[in-house]
Amino acid sequence: AVEDRGGALKTASLDFQFAAAVAEFGLLLRSSKHKDRASFEDVLSIARVAKGADPHGYRAEFIELVKQADRLFAQRR
């Protein structure tokens, strides 16, 4: 179980922030009814801040994937 302690995302660890960006991205890709006001811009903003050291480049690769998805979804609108 996860307990919401009411803290702000920016006070969470970088790993948690990045995981939140990945989860939000998943909601957007599925056009989930739970996405609320989520946006690709939000995902990019969070992921860029939370990128951290990224020694293997996986987080940078995720950021590029989000950019590509944003462009593809924009074409569908």
Secondary structure, DSSP 8 states (H G I E B T S, - for coil): --------GGGS-HHHHHHHHHHHHHHHHTT-TT-TT--HHHHHHHHHHT----TTSHHHHHHHHHHHHHHHHHHH-
